[in-house]
């Protein structure tokens, strides 16, 4: 919390306008008392810097708690709103609405993002339910993320005028104009956070296994369902405020779980959820501060913060991959598909060859002007 407070103070001091400490405290006093800004510096601080700080706090808190919940219900340290395609589904839903020229206020936009994220999470969890281990979950989430991201990019290209301004937002931008979106989304995030906190004891029991949870009267299916809905709600809030900020939901709870080796109390969900929220806020604000410190204040307005958090996430994934041990079989042939029969081989070869020939012909004939085969 002390680190977060220091980062928040440093974050407010950064910006394109030169604002001294005296002006800062005067603006904060005006904000707390409801007074009007008296000069341009105060107006910039109240309409730009404080909303950006609030966006970082809300997004980091929501994604940190959502990632911790998703990792617990899936029993997979790689689960997060990114790897489960929740962010990609929420982003696609918002882009699809904007592609048809529909402008939504904060609450309807958040509801749209929530529906998209919930559908994506349901598909990923449904595809991975029959699998043993975390590999199927990560593969299903990565595949669906690529597909949904491709559809989003397609809409951005085909409907360029209607979706103008969504590209930077789609990479996770904390830039805000005023506090309107924050004021409406922060209570929703608080509801999701409190809900996960109250669900903490059930999540602790769920960690003992489905059979053990059922013996003490905890329904594994109901607990997982409620936790997933609350986690998707938090991710939808983050997407509504700043777009899909990458890998915060993976980094924050992973760091807290690693710290749990020295402080086991952090592994209890009523401590894990708030700790992951604080860690998420530290990651988001730290990334935004690092971006503006290295490339200047102007770069902070042009480069989305989500790019820096994605770099953090990539480094964490490399660390986790280096730290983990391969639990697979030593036989390298098990990694490849085995042929069922010679007939299956022939059928597959014929179908693939026919599809390739059709694709080549279509690529030649179709274009701005359609040509005949002759």
ChimeraX attribute file (.defattr): number of C-alpha atoms within 10 A of each C-alpha:
attribute: neighborCount
match mode: 1-to-1
recipient: residues
	/A:1	11
	/A:2	7
	/A:3	11
	/A:4	18
	/A:5	11
	/A:6	11
	/A:7	20
	/A:8	21
	/A:9	11
	/A:10	13
	/A:11	21
	/A:12	19
	/A:13	18
	/A:14	18
	/A:15	20
	/A:16	15
	/A:17	13
	/A:18	9
	/A:19	16
	/A:20	10
	/A:21	10
	/A:22	9
	/A:23	15
	/A:24	17
	/A:25	12
	/A:26	14
	/A:27	24
	/A:28	17
	/A:29	12
	/A:30	16
	/A:31	16
	/A:32	9
	/A:33	9
	/A:34	9
	/A:35	11
	/A:36	12
	/A:37	17
	/A:38	11
	/A:39	10
	/A:40	10
	/A:41	17
	/A:42	22
	/A:43	14
	/A:44	19
	/A:45	24
	/A:46	22
	/A:47	16
	/A:48	18
	/A:49	23
	/A:50	22
	/A:51	23
	/A:52	26
	/A:53	23
	/A:54	20
	/A:55	27
	/A:56	30
	/A:57	24
	/A:58	27
	/A:59	35
	/A:60	28
	/A:61	32
	/A:62	33
	/A:63	39
	/A:64	38
	/A:65	33
	/A:66	37
	/A:67	34
	/A:68	31
	/A:69	31
	/A:70	28
	/A:71	19
	/A:72	21
	/A:73	19
	/A:74	20
	/A:75	14
	/A:76	15
	/A:77	18
	/A:78	24
	/A:79	27
	/A:80	32
	/A:81	35
	/A:82	25
	/A:83	26
	/A:84	29
	/A:85	32
	/A:86	34
	/A:87	33
	/A:88	31
	/A:89	31
	/A:90	34
	/A:91	28
	/A:92	24
	/A:93	23
	/A:94	29
	/A:95	26
	/A:96	19
	/A:97	16
	/A:98	21
	/A:99	21
	/A:100	12
	/A:101	13
	/A:102	12
	/A:103	13
	/A:104	14
	/A:105	10
	/A:106	18
	/A:107	15
	/A:108	13
	/A:109	21
	/A:110	28
	/A:111	19
	/A:112	24
	/A:113	30
	/A:114	30
	/A:115	19
	/A:116	23
	/A:117	30
	/A:118	25
	/A:119	16
	/A:120	25
	/A:121	26
	/A:122	17
	/A:123	18
	/A:124	25
	/A:125	18
	/A:126	13
	/A:127	15
	/A:128	20
	/A:129	13
	/A:130	10
	/A:131	11
	/A:132	9
	/A:133	13
	/A:134	15
	/A:135	13
	/A:136	17
	/A:137	25
	/A:138	21
	/A:139	16
	/A:140	19
	/A:141	28
	/A:142	17
	/A:143	16
	/A:144	22
	/A:145	22
	/A:146	13
	/A:147	14
	/A:148	21
	/A:149	19
	/A:150	14
	/A:151	16
	/A:152	22
	/A:153	15
	/A:154	12
	/A:155	19
	/A:156	21
	/A:157	13
	/A:158	11
	/A:159	17
	/A:160	14
	/A:161	12
	/A:162	18
	/A:163	21
	/A:164	13
	/A:165	11
	/A:166	18
	/A:167	17
	/A:168	20
	/A:169	22
	/A:170	25
	/A:171	21
	/A:172	26
	/A:173	28
	/A:174	27
	/A:175	22
	/A:176	20
	/A:177	14
	/A:178	17
	/A:179	16
	/A:180	12
	/A:181	20
	/A:182	24
	/A:183	13
	/A:184	16
	/A:185	21
	/A:186	21
	/A:187	13
	/A:188	18
	/A:189	26
	/A:190	15
	/A:191	14
	/A:192	24
	/A:193	23
	/A:194	15
	/A:195	15
	/A:196	27
	/A:197	20
	/A:198	13
	/A:199	17
	/A:200	20
	/A:201	14
	/A:202	20
	/A:203	24
	/A:204	16
	/A:205	17
	/A:206	23
	/A:207	15
	/A:208	10
	/A:209	11
	/A:210	14
	/A:211	12
	/A:212	14
	/A:213	18
	/A:214	14
	/A:215	9
	/A:216	9
	/A:217	10
	/A:218	18
	/A:219	16
	/A:220	20
	/A:221	13
	/A:222	10
	/A:223	15
	/A:224	19
	/A:225	14
	/A:226	14
	/A:227	24
	/A:228	23
	/A:229	20
	/A:230	25
	/A:231	32
	/A:232	32
	/A:233	27
	/A:234	32
	/A:235	38
	/A:236	36
	/A:237	33
	/A:238	30
	/A:239	30
	/A:240	27
	/A:241	29
	/A:242	27
	/A:243	29
	/A:244	28
	/A:245	31
	/A:246	28
	/A:247	28
	/A:248	35
	/A:249	35
	/A:250	29
	/A:251	29
	/A:252	29
	/A:253	34
	/A:254	23
	/A:255	15
	/A:256	24
	/A:257	19
	/A:258	13
	/A:259	14
	/A:260	15
	/A:261	11
	/A:262	9
	/A:263	11
	/A:264	11
	/A:265	13
	/A:266	20
	/A:267	18
	/A:268	14
	/A:269	23
	/A:270	19
	/A:271	14
	/A:272	23
	/A:273	27
	/A:274	21
	/A:275	24
	/A:276	33
	/A:277	29
	/A:278	23
	/A:279	28
	/A:280	34
	/A:281	29
	/A:282	26
	/A:283	27
	/A:284	30
	/A:285	28
	/A:286	21
	/A:287	21
	/A:288	27
	/A:289	23
	/A:290	16
	/A:291	21
	/A:292	20
	/A:293	13
	/A:294	10
	/A:295	11
	/A:296	15
	/A:297	16
	/A:298	12
	/A:299	15
	/A:300	23
	/A:301	17
	/A:302	11
	/A:303	20
	/A:304	24
	/A:305	30
	/A:306	26
	/A:307	20
	/A:308	23
	/A:309	24
	/A:310	19
	/A:311	14
	/A:312	18
	/A:313	19
	/A:314	15
	/A:315	13
	/A:316	17
	/A:317	16
	/A:318	10
	/A:319	11
	/A:320	14
	/A:321	11
	/A:322	10
	/A:323	9
	/A:324	8
	/A:325	8
	/A:326	9
	/A:327	6
	/A:328	9
	/A:329	9
	/A:330	9
	/A:331	7
	/A:332	8
	/A:333	9
	/A:334	10
	/A:335	10
	/A:336	7
	/A:337	7
	/A:338	8
	/A:339	9
	/A:340	8
	/A:341	8
	/A:342	9
	/A:343	10
	/A:344	11
	/A:345	11
	/A:346	11
	/A:347	11
	/A:348	12
	/A:349	12
	/A:350	12
	/A:351	10
	/A:352	12
	/A:353	12
	/A:354	12
	/A:355	12
	/A:356	12
	/A:357	11
	/A:358	11
	/A:359	12
	/A:360	11
	/A:361	12
	/A:362	14
	/A:363	10
	/A:364	12
	/A:365	14
	/A:366	11
	/A:367	9
	/A:368	6
	/A:369	7
	/A:370	10
	/A:371	11
	/A:372	8
	/A:373	8
	/A:374	3
